């Protein structure tokens, strides 16, 4: 239940902030907003601001164009939405319609959601680095606020560590009962154990496990086939926390674009990238794993999700904000306003393809995490 609640809160924050960006810029450019909702329809209730007081709306009735904008609470508590007049190109003759505005204003309104997600990412990381976020080592001005742990950063194929079941992200606590303080100590210990069996005590997703590994003999020196790094919570002064947040965000942007490029190349017959993606179920599971590690890990994961949401929405694919921006840009370059029948059809097809992808990924996530989900559900009763 805790995982579900945290997942809902995180996703609601990310989607709400995204929609808030569309809402604020639309209002700034004089575009009518029919409704700004918290959660997804159907509507529980809404309120409209009148000249004298407020008017309540019950149920799911349509908001008429001559009524004040409605602020609503909706039944499905995930994110939110903004209903903008003329967002699909209709009512171009009305001066308060999205379709009547210059191309640059429409592009700003569409891009504002992702920009808000970028700002949220930087804000969350700034807050996190001010209190302490996981990092390999402190940069200038940073200090450890918790003892660094030795974490597995790489597992090499067909070597003892992989055979024993070690995975990226595992934390090595001790070897043969001796506590390991840092990665150098582990390397030195294993070097002296070629051909011998050692017992690794590791922490995996907050749980302690023991792994027996036979150390390989590599030229008379012991190794088990892993890469390891020292990771701890690092804190920065507020002004340095902001710059560290910017650096981290930029690094993530590079990684996300690299992953997207690898996936696209794979779709067109390229080599298997090893990059994976998750749907709502997978994200919920990862949110739960972050929650087990602590609040700062949830904060960091939420920042990464916010950045992902912003970037994915700007991809030039029909139905996404980036796809709509691309149509506007092409139409503007041709001296036209856009928003015709073929654009509407493209967005409808794009939406169906995205929906099919979500269903496929969700099905795959259920297969992958089904046992874990069942145990979590049992634990609720």
C-alpha positions, 0 to 999 in steps of 0.5 A, a space after each residue: 500500500 505504501 508503494 502504491 501511495 508513493 507512486 500515485 503521489 510522485 506521478 500526480 506531482 509530475 503530471 500536474 506540474 506538466 499540465 500547469 505549464 500548459 495552463 499558465 502559458 495559455 492564460 498568459 497568451 489570452 487563450 481560453 482554458 475551459 477546465 483545469 483538473 486535478 486527477 483524471 475524469 470523470 469529474 467528482 466536482 468543480 468550481 467556477 469563479 464568478 463575479 460574486 463568489 464561487 459556483 460548484 459543479 457536480 458530475 461530469 457535465 460539459 463546460 460551455 464556452 460562455 461559462 467561466 473556467 472550471 477548476 475540478 477534482 476528478 475520480 482517478 488520482 493520477 496527475 491532472 489535465 488542462 482543456 484548452 479551447 481550440 487545442 485541436 485546431 478548431 475555432 480558429 476564428 475566435 481570438 481566445 482560441 489556441 488555433 487563432 494564435 501565432 505559431 510561436 505562441 502555440 509552440 511555447 504553450 505546447 513546450 511549457 509542460 516539458 519545461 516545467 518538468 525540467 524545472 521540477 527536476 532541477 528543483 528536486 535535485 537542488 533540494 536533494 543535494 542540500 540534504 544529501 543525495 547518492 553520489 559516487 564521490 563528492 565534487 568540490 564543496 561537497 561532503 559525505 553525510 553517510 558512510 560510503 557503501 561499495 556498490 556493484 557497478 558492472 557484472 561481466 558476462 560468464 564470470 564467477 560473479 554473474 554465475 553467483 547471481 550478483 547484479 548491478 546495484 548490489 551493495 557488498 557489506 562484508 566478505 568472509 565475515 570481514 566488513 569491507 570499508 571501501 572498494 580498494 579493500 575489496 579488490 586487495 582481499 580478492 586478489 589474494 584468494 585466487 581459486 578459493 571460495 569466498 562468501 559475500 554478504 550483500 544488500 539487495 533492495 534493502 535485504 541482506 543476502 549471502 553469495 558464495 563465489 569461487 574467485 577466478 585465477 587471473 595471472 595469479 591474482 584473484 578476481 570475480 568479474 565485477 566493477 565496484 564503486 564507492 557510493 554515499 549520500 553527499 551534501 552541498 551548500 545551497 548555492 553549490 547544490 543548484 549547480 550540482 543539480 544542473 550538472 546531474 540533469 545535463 548528464 541524465 539528458 545525455 543518457 536519456 537521448 543515448 538510450 532513445 537513439 539506441 532503441 530507435 536504431 534497434 527498431 530499424 535492425 541495429 544491434 540489440 542495445 541492452 536498453 530497456 524501458 518500463 511502463 506504469 507497473 515497472 515504474 511503480 515497482 522501482 518507486 517502491 524500491 526507492 522508497 525502501 532505501 529512503 526519502 532522498 532516493 524517492 526524491 532522486 527517482 522523481 527528479 529522473 522521472 520528471 526529466 524523462 517525462 519532459 524529454 519524451 513529450 518533446 519527441 516529434 511523434 504524433 499525439 505528443 507535444 513534440 509531434 504537435 510542435 513539429 506539425 505547427 513548425 512545418 505548417 508555419 514554414 509553408 505559410 499555413 496555419 495547420 490543424 487540418 484533417 490529416 493532422 488530426 488523423 495523425 494524432 489519433 493514430 499516434 495516440 492509438 500506437 502509444 496506447 498499444 505500446 503502454 499495454 504491451 509494456 504493462 503486460 511485460 512488466 506484470 509478467 516480470 514483476 508478477 510474483 513481487 506484486 502478489 507478495 506485496 498484495 498479500 502483505 496488505 491483508 
